[in-house]
């Protein structure tokens, strides 16, 4: 406490001393250290001035893309499902449903570099080296037919790449093109040709989500119940359910739940789990591979399932230790779990979240 | 199929009973109401004690007043949007618990103790603030709406989603408490920036998407808030706890959540969120950028597809919301005949700048079909355009900034549908 007082007094004194030097400041906050600024100040504007030193080739990029990006964006950057398509679409911007990709729409290559470096791979942001970012960016250019297969992108030549839609943007001109038109006292009577007719109905499309439940008050009651049962198992359920799950280790499953965080950006498990970029995992342990309805598995996974692959603990463990070497061609972009204890724990967790 | 589904929903609202009652009018009820003549349990026994609910949620009968997601819109819920149940709310303040969410990499959990805000770039003193530091700056309270640029974006090509929640629910309106961004920038000192006219600030969040956006200095020094409270309490996790940016009147994407860094720059960064997204493609294929302001807009929230008329002909309250990102709402007109004739609605309170305004048209329904529309005007003299007028200027591929006039077709049985009219 006395230490607190001392340092508080010191801060107060410093603040008092500092104030005259500040324009109108309160002396709040502290100076940002150069290494702190360096850690966060990553944005790269279209001048390219802040591009980091580095290089990466299309060929390197293809390999990294297959491993880190293709599970969402497709092997050829064509996009899977609703995930963004990064290639194609040139010449579609003035048509119905234009396809906006890095190649067809993005005005600056610095933007792609900045975004990949900052926010990709999805669910594992900021883990790429600068060289890897150059390589992935090069591969995306290649997928858009903007460079050839031998191309290497670097801080030296990134600004030389011409983006097809660089000139495709204008600054907001609504003041001229809209505000000037839609002004003044509006019409109050006989404003259009009679009779007014319905020209389009939303019901024809039938794309509006409908509540499943019949009773309006059901959802909140349901939510409360679900939370209660989710919290209970850790303490009580295992003892009661012991006969049914003799080999089940609750502590281990709990540890596995932590490991599962690495899987969560692509996989869901438990009540209400859905397919995301990976299939839902309810009941996966002991089940046939590639068995989740509505999930688009890789060809490798489907053919392994055809050969009778069952996800028993041994197979799962080998798969999760090194997905890409266990199954060449899997879409799972995960690098693998190094520690045996993590493998055992996460499989125990997968079991616990049964169906 | 759809007709049947909505019919079920509709019957649920008890139209049949309501209609009988209204025909009966003031005549004597047929038999005494047991809710009155018989003692009910709630009038006899105890209710909950004061320790039952340390932090309260709405009573279970209101369990359908919730945010809803449109699953097919996006690839994954962590980069998606849900919708405020505006059809079921009244007044103007949106409760945080049902205010729409938009995340680019999920709602993160960031503790106040772990929170840091950095100001760097063209400033005299790059600084780091803790959450506690922010609470020592003089703070202000303002009510502002936050509307996603893509609100109504699914309706460009025609009537698509059947409900005000889905067509207009990417909006909320809260009372924010926070520190003017100007105060923080001045604390860091702007002498180093020189002429402020051509300077910008780049703002980014602490989440994986970081959602960086560039804001011109003029706006940054005008009314932008670094906010930590909404409607009197801490921001919710999904709205950027502990600190978010509030950029009054401008598209919601710029209201960076979990804001961690503000950099003074000499130009826009042209981030992903301001080039590949949140730019509006016109018919000829060129695209508008920097379309920040949300133009004046309005919608009838009730009756609407999710809020049909359940009481039959007679007195009817038509109500809705109006707002403008360029000023205050001065007037809202309502049409029952698809825009042929208009009546001026009553504003619940005078419009406030860049905040939602509630309007009412207290009317008598003749039980005939209506094509309900509302049309907002703001204090710049701007009149909300029709969808046709918008499309004439922009085509169909704009995605963002659809502020066209909405039509609900209300049938004689009280059901309503999202339609477009000639």
Interface residues (C-beta under 8 A of the other chain):
Chain A: X22 X23 X24 X25 X26 X28 X29 X30 X31 X32 X36 X37 X40 X41 X43 X44 X45 X46 X47 X72 X81 X82 X83 X93 X94 X96 X97 X98 X100 X102 X105 X106 X107 X108 X110 X111 X112 X114 X115 X118 X119 X122 X123 X125 X126 X168 X169 X170 X171 X172 X173 X174 X177 X178 X179 X181 X182 X183 X184 X186 X187 X188 X189 X190 X191 X192 X193 X194 X196 X197 X198 X199 X200 X201 X202 X203 X205 X206 X207 X208 X209 X210 X211 X214 X216 X217 X218 X219 X220 X221 X265 X276 X277
Chain B: X1 X2 X3 X5 X6 X8 X9 X12 X57 X58 X60 X61 X62 X63 X64 X66 X68 X69 X70 X71 X72 X73 X74 X75 X76 X77 X78 X79 X104 X105 X118 X119 X120 X121 X124 X125 X126 X127 X128 X129 X130 X133 X136 X137 X158 X159 X160 X161 X162 X163 X166 X186 X187 X188 X189 X191 X202 X204 X208 X209 X210 X212 X260 X261 X263 X265 X267 X268 X269 X270 X271 X272 X275 X276 X279 X281 X283 X284 X285 X286 X287 X288 X289 X290 X291 X292 X293 X295 X305 X333 X337 X338 X339 X340 X341 X342 X371 X375 X377 X380 X381 X382 X383 X384 X385 X389 X393 X396 X397 X409 X417 X418 X419 X420 X421 X422
